[in-house]
Protein backbone atom coordinates (compact mmCIF):
# COMPACT_ATOMS: atom_id res chain seq x y z
CA UNK A 1 0.00 0.00 0.00
CA UNK A 2 1.28 3.43 -0.92
CA UNK A 3 1.69 5.88 1.97
CA UNK A 4 1.09 9.58 1.94
CA UNK A 5 1.78 11.39 -1.32
CA UNK A 6 2.50 14.94 -2.43
CA UNK A 7 -0.01 16.56 -4.78
CA UNK A 8 -0.04 19.79 -6.71
CA UNK A 9 -3.66 20.87 -7.24
CA UNK A 10 -4.49 23.63 -9.73
CA UNK A 11 -7.85 25.04 -10.68
CA UNK A 12 -9.55 27.42 -13.06
CA UNK A 13 -12.96 28.32 -11.61
CA UNK A 14 -14.96 31.15 -13.14
CA UNK A 15 -17.55 31.83 -10.42
CA UNK A 16 -16.21 33.86 -7.45
CA UNK A 17 -18.45 32.17 -4.88
CA UNK A 18 -17.46 28.67 -6.01
CA UNK A 19 -13.79 29.67 -6.22
CA UNK A 20 -13.93 30.93 -2.62
CA UNK A 21 -15.42 27.62 -1.47
CA UNK A 22 -12.77 25.63 -3.35
CA UNK A 23 -9.98 27.73 -1.81
CA UNK A 24 -11.45 27.24 1.66
CA UNK A 25 -11.61 23.48 1.11
CA UNK A 26 -8.07 23.27 -0.27
CA UNK A 27 -6.61 25.38 2.55
CA UNK A 28 -7.60 22.55 4.86
CA UNK A 29 -5.37 20.16 2.92
CA UNK A 30 -2.37 22.16 1.79
CA UNK A 31 -0.53 25.39 1.28
CA UNK A 32 -1.59 28.00 -1.26
CA UNK A 33 1.44 28.84 -3.42
CA UNK A 34 -0.36 30.89 -6.07
CA UNK A 35 -3.92 32.16 -6.41
CA UNK A 36 -5.15 28.94 -8.00
CA UNK A 37 -2.39 26.49 -7.04
CA UNK A 38 -2.04 24.45 -3.86
CA UNK A 39 0.74 22.15 -2.70
CA UNK A 40 -0.79 19.33 -0.67
CA UNK A 41 1.80 17.15 1.03
CA UNK A 42 0.91 14.10 3.07
CA UNK A 43 -2.41 13.17 1.45
CA UNK A 44 -3.43 9.55 1.58
CA UNK A 45 -5.22 8.07 -1.40
CA UNK A 46 -8.48 8.08 0.57
CA UNK A 47 -8.06 11.76 1.52
CA UNK A 48 -7.38 12.64 -2.12
CA UNK A 49 -10.49 10.78 -3.31
CA UNK A 50 -12.66 12.54 -0.72
CA UNK A 51 -11.16 15.91 -1.71
CA UNK A 52 -11.75 15.18 -5.41
CA UNK A 53 -15.37 14.26 -4.72
CA UNK A 54 -15.95 17.48 -2.77
CA UNK A 55 -14.36 19.63 -5.48
CA UNK A 56 -16.29 17.81 -8.20
CA UNK A 57 -19.53 18.61 -6.37
CA UNK A 58 -18.57 22.31 -6.24
CA UNK A 59 -17.40 23.08 -9.75
CA UNK A 60 -19.32 23.56 -12.97
CA UNK A 61 -17.84 20.86 -15.18
CA UNK A 62 -18.79 22.74 -18.34
CA UNK A 63 -16.68 25.81 -17.52
CA UNK A 64 -14.33 24.95 -14.62
CA UNK A 65 -11.36 22.62 -14.32
CA UNK A 66 -9.32 21.14 -11.51
CA UNK A 67 -6.04 19.28 -12.11
CA UNK A 68 -4.24 16.94 -9.73
CA UNK A 69 -0.53 16.26 -10.16
CA UNK A 70 1.10 13.56 -8.03
CA UNK A 71 4.77 14.30 -7.39
CA UNK A 72 7.37 11.79 -6.26
CA UNK A 73 10.01 12.62 -3.67
CA UNK A 74 12.68 13.08 -6.37
CA UNK A 75 10.39 15.48 -8.26
CA UNK A 76 9.78 17.54 -5.14
CA UNK A 77 13.52 17.86 -4.61
CA UNK A 78 13.79 19.39 -8.10
CA UNK A 79 11.08 22.06 -7.70
CA UNK A 80 12.37 25.51 -8.64
CA UNK A 81 10.74 28.91 -8.25
CA UNK A 82 11.41 32.60 -8.43
CA UNK A 83 10.25 35.07 -5.79
CA UNK A 84 9.01 34.51 -2.25
CA UNK A 85 8.12 31.03 -1.13
CA UNK A 86 9.36 27.85 0.45
CA UNK A 87 10.52 24.59 -1.00
CA UNK A 88 8.27 21.55 -1.08
CA UNK A 89 7.48 20.16 2.35
CA UNK A 90 8.10 16.52 1.45
CA UNK A 91 9.27 14.80 4.59
CA UNK A 92 6.02 12.93 5.30
CA UNK A 93 5.23 11.05 2.13
CA UNK A 94 6.29 7.84 0.45
CA UNK A 95 8.00 7.46 -2.89
CA UNK A 96 6.43 4.97 -5.28
N, C-alpha and C positions, 0 to 999 in steps of 0.2 A: 504494500500500500504506500502510495506517495504521501509524504508529509505536507507541511505547509509550503505554499508556493508564493512567488512574487508576481503580481499582476500590474500592468499598466492599463488603466481604463480611461478611454477618451470618448467624448460625446459631442454631438452637434444637435442641440435641441432648440427649436425655434420659439416655443412659447415660454415667456418669462416665468410664469407660475410653475410650470412643469420643470423647468431648468432649476429653479430654486429648490424644489422638492428632491430632485436628483442629486444636487450638490449636498443637501442636508443628509441624505441617505449615504452618499459616498464618504462624507466626512467621518462617519462612524466606522469606516473600514480602512481609511488610508489618509494620506497626506496630499493636499492639493498643491500641485507644482506649477500649474498654469490654470487659466480660467476654466478650461474644459478638460483638464488632464489630472488624473489622480494616480499616485503610486500607492499600491496596496500590498504591503508585505505581510507574510504570515497568514494568508487565507488558506483554509482547507478547501478541498473540492466541494464539500457540502456547503460551506459558507459562500463560496463563489456561486453555486447553483441557486441558493436562496437569494443572493444579491441580484443575479441575472433575472430571476423571476420577478422580483420587486421592480426593477428598472423596466422590464418589459411591460409590466402593468401600467407604468407611468407614461411612457412615451407614445407618441403617435407614429406608428410604424410606416406611415406613408410619407412623412416629412422628416422624422428624426432618426438618428443613428447612434448606436453605442458600440464601441469596439473594445475587445478584451485581448490583451497581449500577455501571454505567459512568458516570463523571463527566467532563464536558468541563472545559477550563481555566477558562472563565468560571464554571462551577458551583463549582469548587474555590475560586475567589476570593471566593465568596459564603458559604462555610461559616461558621457561627456556633456558638459553644458557650459554656457557663457552667462555671466551675471550672477546675481545672488542665488543661493540655494545650497542644499546639502547633497552629498552622494547618497546612493541607494542604501537604505537600511536593510541589509540582507542577512543578518546573522541568525534569524530564526526560521529559515526555510530549507527544504531539502532539494538537492539537485537530482534531476532524473536522467 
